[in-house]
């Protein structure tokens, strides 16, 4: 997707220092459900949330604001800022399905403010965000693939810069470690539809032991957790991507779309097409039948 297409799914703006105070509504019109990153230079800005909360920002600072943040941004006179945003569709591509993806999904559910005074963090994040802005500024080459790649690098850098790797929850003792590793293995391999015995062998435990750990900690068997992860990904793609049912079925490792449809209906009570129709009809509204976010999978 090039030229005008990507600009419906991503934004990139450079706000040079100005003599005037500027106010920007982040979630407005085309950008209503965007995830936003603000890279603030030396200077001052303020976030005004719909909840009534105001938050003063002092640069250098990097802020991440998910769609549910709902706020205005005020940039003070003399302050420079980069503002980049991405739709849920771009974020799905950027987060991907690697081992770190589980952590990134949880990470993107909450707003983050990270001081960018660390020269190493600044040296990493500045060229990524400015590169994202430059990519969108040139209509002759603006690319979905490049925008998604930049967004993945921006997300990973912010996650690491905010201590995400160090604060990753590991659970308690051996049981918590096995459960965490099982989650990571599922995240990396749920498309391959491997038997639970394969996961258990890779974890160095019996299938019965893995079953007991999952059942005791989460009240679900390993196969239930695996199926929930597949269903969650299917929901996200049906809601947030433009791919047809066969493409989604193929991307999730099903042997044919009919089998995928039977699996999805058995788990949700709806066909994939029926679910997508409800999702489109409910756009912008609360609906308990729909996926509420990346953190739904336990």
N, C-alpha and C positions, 0 to 999 in steps of 0.2 A: 504494500500500500504506500503510495507516494503522494506528494503534493498536498492538495487539500484534504485528502483522506485522513492522514495522520493528525492533522490539526483539529479534528473532531475528537481525538483521543489523547492528545498531549498538548501542553502549553509550555513555553519557555520565554521568559521576559527578563531583560536587564533594565533596572531602574537606576540611571545615573544620579549622582548627587544633584539636588535641585534646590533652588531658593524657596520653593514652596513645599508645604506639607501635602502629602498625597494619601488618599484613602482608597483601598481596594476591597471590594467584596469578593472573597475567595470562591465561595460556592454560589455562583450566579450564572444563570442561563446554561450555556454549554458545559460549564465547569461545575455544575451542581453536585455531582457525585465524584469529584476528583480527589485524589490524594495529592497533597502539596508539600513541597520542600521550600523553605525560605533560607537563603544564605545571606545573612546580614553582615555588612562590613562595619568598620568603625562608625559608631553612631547609635541612633536610638530608633526604636519602633514600638508599636503597641498592638496587641491583639484584643479585639472587643468581641467576646463570645455572646451568642444569642441568649445564653443562660443568665447574662448580666455580669459575668466575671470579666475583668480587664486584667491583662498581663503585660507589664512593661518588659521590653526586650532591650538588652544592652549588647551591642556588637563588640567583637566578632562573635557570632552565634549561628548555629544551625538549628532550625526548627522543622519538625515533621508534624503534619496535621492531616489526619484521616478525614474522610467525608463527614463523619458524625461530629467533628469539632465545631462546624457551623460558626464562622466568625468573619469579622472584617479585619483588615490589616491597615494600620496607619504608619506611614514612613515619615519620619521627621525630616525637616529641611537639612540639607547637607549630608544625608545618609545615603549610601549606595546599597543596593540589594539585588540579588538574583532570585526570581520566583519561578519554580518549575512545578508542573503538575502532570498527573497521569490518570487516565480512566481505570476502572476496575479491569477492563480487558487487557490493557498494557501491563498492569500489575500482575495479573495471572501469568502472563508470559515471563515477566521479569523474575517472579518468585520461583517458577519452575517446579521441579519435582526431585531435587537433590536432597542429600542428608540435611543440609542447613535449611531447607524450605519449610519444614515444620516450625522451626524457631522464627523464621522471617514472617510466616503467616500470623503467629501470635504477636510478634513485634509490631506489625502494621495495624493492630487494632487500637492502639493507644497513642496519644500525641506525645512527642518527645521534644525536649529542648536541651541541646548539647552545646556547651561553650566551645568555640572553635579557637581558643587561645593556644592549644597544643599545636606547635608548628608542623608536626608530622601529620596530624589529622587535617590541618589546613592544606598542606601540600598534596594530600590525597584527594580531598573532596572538591577543592576549588576547580581544578581542570575538568573534573567529571561534570559538575553542574554547568560550567561555562561551555563545555563541549555539547551538552544537551541543548542549551540555548542556541548555539551556533547551528546545530543540526536542523532545528526547526526554523531557523531564520532564512534558510536557503530553500525555497520551494522546488528548485530544480532537482534536489537530491534528498529531500527529507524522507527518511525511511523508517518504517515501523520496526524493522529488525534492529537498526542502530539505536533508535529511541529506547527499545526494550533492553538492549544490552547496557546502555548507559544507566537506565533505571536500576538494573540488577546490581551494577557496581556501586551506585549511590546508596542503595539500600544496605548492601553488605558493609560498606564503609561506615555508615551511620550506626548500624547494629554493633559493629566492633568498637567504634569510637565511644559508644554509650555503655560499654562494658557488657554487651550481650553474651559474648563467649564466656566471660568469667562468671556471670550471674545465672547461667543456664541451670535450671533446676535438675537435680540428678536423683531426687528421691532419697530414701533412707536405706543404707546398707546394700547388701547384694540384691535383694528383691527390687529395690528402686532402680538399681543400675541395670538389671535385666529388662525391666519394663521400659526404661528410657531407651535402651539399645534396640529393643523390639520396635518401638515407635519409629526410630531412625531407619531401621531396615525396611519397615513398611513404607515409610515416606519415599525411600529411594527405589523400592521395587514393587509397589502395589499394582502397577500396570502388567506385571509379568504373570500374575495369578499363580504364584508359587504355592505349593502345599505348606501347611503350618509345620509339618515335620522338617522342611528345609530351613525355615526360620529357627526352629528349636536347635537344629544341628549347628547352625552358624553361631548361635548364642552359647553353645556348649551345654545345653540342658535337654531333658526329655520333653516331648510334646505334652505329657501330663503335667510336668513341673511348670511349663510355660502357661498351660491352661489354669493351673491353680493360682499362679501369680496374678494373671490378668483378672481372674474371677474375684480374687480377694481384694485387689486394689481398686478395680473399676466396675465390678459387677457384670462384666461381659467376658465372653470367651475370646481367645485370640482371633478366631475366624469371624466373630461378630465385629471386632474392632477393625479387622482388615476390610470387611464388607462395608462398614460405615465410612471408612476412608475413601473407598471407591465411589460410594454414593455421594459423599460430600463433594468430591472432585467433579463428578457428573453434574451435580446441581450447579456448582459454580460455573461450569462451562456452558450449561444450558441457559443460565441467567446472563452471563457476562460476555460470551463470545458469539461471533457471527457464524461459527461453523455449523454445518448441517448435522443431522443425527448420525449419519454413517461416519462422517469425519470424527465426531466425538467418540463414537463406538470404537473406531480404529485407534484413536489416540489413547484410549483407556485399555487397549489390549484384548478386546473381545473379538472372538473369531468371526462374528457376523452381527449386524445391527439388530436382527430379530432376537438373538440371544441376549444382547444388551437390553433391549426393550423389555423382555420378560423379567430379567434380573431387576431392572430399575422399578418396574411396576410392582414386583413382589415385595420390594423393600419400602416403597413409598406410597403405593396405592394409586399411582398415576403413571401413565405412559410418558416417555421423554417429551413427546410433542405436546401432550396435555400440560405437563409441568411448565414447559417453555411458554405456552399460551398464558398460563396464570401469572408467570413471572413478568411477562410483558404488560399484561393488564394491570399489574400491581406496581409498576415502576413508580418509584418515589413515595410509595405508601408502605405501611407496616403490614406484613402478612406472615403469620406464624408458620405457614406451610413452607415458606421459602428458607433457603440458607441465609443465616443472619451474618455470616462472616467466616473468616478463616479459622477462628478459634473454636468452631463447633465440634471439630473432632477432638476427642479427649486426649 
